[in-house]
């Protein structure tokens, strides 16, 4: 009886690990005017057609962020900067993908682009 419980727990543990094995990491730095943005800027990622946010993070003092996405493919990365959501289409893979981003102000409007 004890061995059955041990095997069941081991299988459950392996399932949890294998789920995270398919997750991809999206990370990078966010800058404006050549300098890192302030710490605490909210960054989130959502999958197309999904109402729920897949992951959220905040920037550190270097303007860096890290997000995990469980599925591969196209997602929308949103940076909440000065109270305004700035969006950029990104693609997640099994491997970690770096997205260094630049916040720009043109004609009084903020925009987000890849560096």
Residue pairs with C-beta under 8 A, 6 or more apart in sequence:
19 70
22 70
22 71
22 72
22 94
23 68
23 69
23 70
24 68
24 69
24 72
24 92
24 93
24 94
24 95
24 96
24 97
25 66
25 67
25 68
25 69
25 96
25 97
26 45
26 66
26 67
26 68
26 69
26 75
26 77
26 90
26 92
26 96
26 97
26 99
27 64
27 65
27 66
27 67
27 96
27 97
27 98
27 99
28 64
28 65
28 98
28 99
28 100
28 101
29 36
29 62
29 63
29 64
29 65
29 100
29 101
30 36
30 37
30 41
30 43
30 59
30 63
30 64
30 65
30 79
30 100
30 101
30 102
30 103
31 37
31 63
31 100
31 101
31 102
31 103
31 115
32 102
32 103
32 104
32 105
36 59
36 61
36 62
36 63
36 64
37 59
37 63
37 81
37 103
38 59
38 63
39 58
39 59
39 60
39 61
39 63
40 58
40 59
41 58
41 59
41 63
41 65
41 79
41 80
41 81
42 56
42 57
42 58
42 79
42 80
43 56
43 57
43 58
43 59
43 65
43 67
43 77
43 78
43 79
43 80
44 53
44 54
44 55
44 56
44 57
44 67
44 77
44 78
44 80
45 53
45 54
45 55
45 56
45 67
45 69
45 75
45 76
45 77
45 78
45 90
46 52
46 53
46 54
46 75
46 76
46 78
47 54
47 69
47 71
47 73
47 75
48 74
48 75
48 76
54 67
54 68
54 69
54 70
54 75
55 67
55 68
55 69
56 67
57 65
57 66
57 67
58 65
59 65
67 77
69 75
69 92
71 92
72 92
72 93
72 94
73 91
73 92
74 89
74 90
74 91
75 89
75 90
75 91
75 92
76 87
76 88
76 89
76 90
77 87
77 88
77 89
77 90
77 99
77 101
78 85
78 86
78 87
79 85
79 86
79 87
79 88
79 101
79 103
79 112
80 86
81 103
81 110
81 112
82 110
84 110
86 103
86 110
86 111
86 112
87 112
88 99
88 101
88 112
88 113
88 114
90 97
90 99
91 97
99 114
100 114
100 115
101 112
101 113
101 114
101 115
102 112
102 113
102 114
102 115
103 110
103 111
103 112
104 110
104 111
104 112
104 113
105 111
